[in-house]
Amino acid sequence: MSVITTIEELRILAQKRVPRMFYDYADSGSWTESTYRANESDFQKIKLRQRVAVNMEGRSTATTMIGQKVAMPVAIAPTGLTGMQHADGEILAARAAKKFGIPFTLSTMSICSIEDVSKGTDGHPFWFQLYVMRDRDFIERLIERARAANCSALVITLDLQILGQRHKDLKNGLSAPPKLTIPNILNIATKPRWALGMLGTSRRQFGNIVGHVKGVENMGSLSAWTAQQFDPRLNWGDVEWIKKRWGGKIILKGIQDVEDARMAVESGADAMIVSNHGGRQLDGAQSSIEALPAIVDAVGKHIEVHMDGGIRSGQDVLKARALGAQGTYIGRAFLYGLGAMGQPGVEKALQIIHNELDLTMAFCGRTQMDTVDKSILLPGTFPQ
């Protein structure tokens, strides 16, 4: 593809270049994948109002997320196994985010470690996503490592106390590094760019876990690790404990219900992310964009509301912003770019989204991101 103009084209290229188990890991949901699909398709139901004869000069997509200046209301979402989409994936994505002027969020279940990303971006601030595990000593050390790495916010994921079943991961025997079975060897042999990249890096396991965990011998399987350590007892008291331990900006990820949103406000968090984990946990849940307006109406005056799930274009970003999201997150969109072309692919994904966001905002008669609201949407086409 000499000219790439959409996130979908990056997806197609990534599917060709990334081994099946890792492509499927990124591009799948739980059970029937109905929520995964709805996250994307529900955006298409929302229609925009085209305005004309408006001065479109001097446009800016810049705004803030938790007080931090951003070039557009988009952050890179935390995604596990990013370094298996492309060698050193987390470092490359963080560099692309730094270059573009948006936040990068590193997952606890990353391949490159907190320290790798900090070093790879010359100490540039990034956000760190924390999973709450049974081993509280490990959690404390993770928090201290994030602080030492100059992380400017902690994102606590609340919707992965237990792991939803993703059929493709089971069928593919997902592991990092991949098991050397005959099907895997044959598949990897068709992905020479990926294989050469992996041969050139030592980062092939969970960098935040290996060498930092007590009592876990085999880090090869993601499902085995989560079954042993993800804490089903997670509650709001744990959020309070982490908040005190961290002492900095806190973002709570995984809010889908108004009642939980009110609890998030009471927790003293700085922001919450309306998210269903990309449709990878509770299949049959509302799409994130459908759940967003009620949560904004209930708590938007008391806490900054962000949104994650299904964003594949700048138009999606604008629609979420119009419905009250101060910021949005891209997961699959940047992973497709990363798998397709490494750092240039992530940069391309960001450019595509920014260009669509800028042009669509203008067509809707707005020149400043902070003036976008529901009035740019066609009445009767968006969730209330």
N, C-alpha and C positions, 0 to 999 in steps of 0.2 A: 504494500500500500504506500505509494509515493506521497499521496496527500491524505492525511487523516483529519477528519472533521467532526467525528462524533465519538463518544465513549463506547458505543456499540462496536465501532471499528477496532478500537483498542482491545475490546473483549475477544473479538474473533482472532486477532493476532496473538493474544495471550493464550488462547486455547490451543493454538498451533505450537507454541513454544514452551509451555509449562507442562511437566509430567502430569498425567491424568489425576493422580490422587491429590495433588496440591491445587490444581485448577478446580477440581470438584469440591475441595474443601472450601475454597473461596466462593464458588458459584453454586451454592446449594442452601437449602433450608431444612427444617425438621419435618418428619413425617410426610404429609402430602404436599408440603411447600406452598400451601395456600396463602399463608401470611407473607411469606417471602415474595410471592408474586404480587400480592395486593399492595405491598409497600411501594412498588413501582407503578402499578397500573392505576392506583387511586389518584396519583398526581395528574393522570391524563384526563380525568373527569373535570378537573378545575379549569375553567376558561378565563382568559384575560380580556380586559377592556382595552381596545386600541384607541389611543388619543392622537390627534393631529394638530398641526399649527402651534406646537409648543417649542420654545427655544430649547434645543437639545445640547447646546454647548456646555462645556465645563462639567461634564458628568463625573461622578465619583462613586465607586462601589465600596469605599472605605467605611469602616464602622469600628465598633469595639466588641470584644467578648471578654467577660469578667474584668472589664476595665483595661484590657490589653488592646492596643491598636492593631487592626487587621486590615489587609488589603481588600478583602471581601469577607462576608459573613460565613466563612467556611473554615473548618479545621479538618485535619486528617484524623480519622477515627482510629482507635486502638484495634489492631487485628492480630490475632495469634498467627504464628508461623509465617510472618511476612517475609522473613529471610529464606523461605523455601519457594517463594514465587520467583525470586531472583537472588543470586548470591549477594550477601550483605544488604539485603532489601531494606531493613529498617534505617540503616545509615543513609542509603541513597534517597529514600523518601523524606527523611528529615532534612537532608540538604536541599531537596526540591522545595519543601515547605519554607525553609529559611530564606531561600532565594526569592520566593514569591511573596513572602510577608504574611504567612498564615501560621497558626499553631500546628505542631506535629504532636500526636499522642502515642506514646510507646506502650505496648501491651506487656503485662506481666509475663505472658506466654510468648514472648518474642524470641527470635533466634539470636539476634545481636543483643548484647546486654545494655543496661543503663549506661555503664561506663563506655562501651563501644560507641554508642550514639553521641554521648557528650564529647568524646575525643574526636569523633568523625565530623562534628559540626563546630569544632573549636570552642566548645563550652557554651554554645548558643542555648538559651532557655528553651525547654520543651515541657510538655505535660506528661505525666506518668499515670497509667491506669493500673489500679490495684485490685486484684482479686483477694477476697478474704479467705484465708486458709486456716486449717485447724492449728497449724504450727504458728502460734502467735509470736514466738521469738523470731521466726523467719520474717513475719510481717513487719516487726519492728526494725529489723535490719534492712528490709527493702525500703522502708520509709526513710531511714537514715541515708541509704545509698542514693535515693532520689534527691534528697536535700543536698548531699555532697555534689551531685551532678548538676546543680543549678536548675532543677525542675521548678517551674513557676506555678504549677497547679497539680493537684492530685485528683484523679478521676476514679471514684469508687464505683465499681460495677455491682449492682444489687440483684440482677436477674440471672445469675449463674451459680446459685447455691447447689443445684444439681444440674447435670448435663442433659439437654434435650437429645433425642435420638435422631441422628442424621444418617439416613440409610446409605448414602454414597460412601461416607467415611468407613462404615462397617464393611461394605462390599470391597472397597479398595485396600483395606488393611492399613489405614492411615497411620504413619509413624514418622518421626524425625530423628535421625536420617531415615530414608526409606529402607525397608527390609529388601535384601537382595534376592527376591523371588524371581522365577523365570518371567512371569508377566511384567514385573516392574523393570527388570533389566531390558526386556524387549521394548517397553514403552520409552524408557529413558534413552535408549539408543536412537530413537527418532527425534530427540530433543538435544542436538549437539551444543547449541549455544548455552543452554541451561547447564548441561553437564560440564562443559569447560569452565564455566563460571564457578561451579561448586568445587571443582578440582583446585581452583585458585584461591579458595578461602578455607580457613579453619573453623568458620562459624557454621556448624551444621546441627547443633542441638539447642536446647532452651538455655540461652545465655544467662538469664536471670536466676536460673534454678541450679544448673550444674555447678558444683563446687560451692554452693551456698546453702544446701539443704541437708538436714540430718535425717538419717534413717530411711532414705529412699535410694535403692540400689540401681534401679533401671529407669533411666530417663527417656528410653526409646519411644514409649507410647504415651500420647497425649491423654487418651481415655483412661489409662491406668493411673496416671498422675492425678487427674481430676477426681477419679473415684476415691483415691486415698486421701487427698488433701483439701478439696473444696468443701467448705463448711456449711452443711445444711442448716446449722443452728443460727446463721447470720441474722441479726436483728438490729433495731435502731440503737440499742446500747453499744453495739460494736462500732456504728458510725460515729457516735459521740466519742468513744475511746480513740478512734483513728484521728478524728478532728483535733482532739487535744494533743495527741502525739505529733501530728504534723505541724499544726500551728499556722498554716498558710491557706491559700485558696483551695476550696473543696468543691468539686462538681460531682453530683450523684447521677449515675447512668442506669437506665432501665425502668424509668417511671412511665406507666401506661394508664394509671387509674387516678382519678381526682382525689380519692381518699389518701392514697400514697403520696400524692403531690403535696397535700397539706402536711403530712408527716415530714416530708422533706423540708418544707419551710420551717417547721418547728425544730428540726435538727440544726438549724443555723448554717446550712450549706450556702455557698455563694451562687450556685446555679444547679439546674437539673437538666438532664437530657431525656426528652420523650423518646423512648426507644424500645423495640421488642427484640433486640439483639439480632437485627437483620433477618427476622423470621426464622431464627435458628433454635429457639427455645419452645415457646408455647405456640404450636401450630393452631390456627383458628382464632388467634387474638386479632384485635383491630390493627389496621395499618397505623404506622406512626403519624402520618399526616392527618388521618381521620381522628386520632386521639388528641391531637395537638390543641385545637381550638377550645375544647372544654377545660383543659388544664390551664391554658393561658387565662381564660375567663375567671377561673377559680383562684389562681395564685399569682398571676402575672404581675400584680402590683407589689408583691412581696418578695419575689425571687426572680432571677434571670432564667428564662426558659429557652433551652436549646432543643434541637430536633435531629434525629438520626434515623435513616432507613429509607432506601429506595431512590436516593438522589442520583440521577444519571445525567443531569443537565443544569445549566444556569437557570433555566426556566423553573425547574423544581426548587432551586434555592430561593428564587424570588417569590414563588407561591408560599413556601414555608415562612419566609420573612413577612409576607402579607398577612398570614394567619397568626402572627405573634411571636415567631421564633427569633430571638436575638442573634442566634448563630445556628449553623447546621454542620453536619459531619459527613464526610465521604469515606466509605470503606472500600466496597467493591470497585468503585470508579477509579480510585488510585491504584488498587491492586491489579486491575486490568492493564493500566499503563505500565506499572512496574514489571509485570510478567511479559509484556510485549517488548519493552525496550529499555528496562532499567530506569535510571534517573531521568533521562530524556523523555521516557514514556510518562512518568509521573508529572513532569513539567508540562507535557502536552495535555494531559488530563486537566490540569489546573488552568491552562490557557483556554481550552475548549469551554470549560465551565464559566470562566471569567468573561469570555467574549459573549457567550449566550446571555449571561446575567446582565452585562452592560447594555447590549442591544435591546433586550426585552424590556428592561427598565425604561429605556428611552422611548420605545414604542408605546409604553403605557403612560407616557407623559411625565415621567419623573427623572430628575437628574442627580438626586442625592439619595443614597441608600436609607438614610435615617428618616426620609419622608414617605417611605413605602408602607402602605397599610391595606386594609381590606378593600378600600375603594378602587384598587386596580383590578379587582376580580369581578367577574360577571355574577350578579346576584342569582342565587338558586343553583349554582354549580359547585359550591364549596361546602365542606362540612361545618356545622355550627357548634 
